[in-house]
């Protein structure tokens, strides 16, 4: 396979819009393709995998189509709490943030944590203060308001439960992520999410948890997950794929397929992942009805919803 290479995702689950004639479908595909084109140009120009996954996720955070950054869902309190993580497969350094409010690009804060602190994760009010202190872009509540997300919240506002970020038949698990391998063969992964509609009690899913929703190791692969976070946490999904490769001798495809189609399904979990190894092999399995995803290398560009 050819390197460099990049893969991205924008969530998995049931796709509820008209698949035959849909402007919304075109918008999603355009968003995926434009992200792939911009970031692959960086990769092929010599930028590191870690820089490129950060850039890819920040682009998707700026798009209101996805449940991350601008498009984040409403919590039970009517605000937006965002999580993100990034990991460098060459050094195994990682950075993560949880429970951010008002921060335009959580993945950039996570990247700063990786680069400039001795920690892996910071959370809550202190993480917001950190972003403010480091002069990251902050936005008012109106920036994060979208009619779709508001309507979803209104459907279950005041109820005891939470809901995944798509209303209607089934659910769409809203997360964005990117994995990449650069010209040097180094891999990296990044993930960002707005979580679940109507979430309460400071709920944090798998996206910012290294080994659950995000992982990267040059010996094996880089992985970003999307799905029902509790199952990905219990199954330590991202790290399990890496372990099956490192200790079990499985290929990227074998390891990823075993985890998504067998292990996760047995647990009752739904979702998918994107992964790339240091040779540029890409795998994008999911056990739901669809997953917003795309990949690009020297030979081809692919963007898919179903």
Beta strands, then each sheet from edge to edge (+ up, - down):
strand 1: 5-13
strand 2: 82-88
strand 3: 94-100
strand 4: 121-123
strand 5: 172-173
strand 6: 176-181
strand 7: 187-193
strand 8: 214-216
strand 9: 221-227
strand 10: 271-277
strand 11: 282-283
strand 12: 290-297
strand 13: 301-304
sheet 1: 4+ 3+ 2- 7+ 6- 1+ 5-
sheet 2: 4+ 3+ 2- 7+ 6- 1+ 12- 13+
sheet 3: 8+ 9- 10+ 11-
end
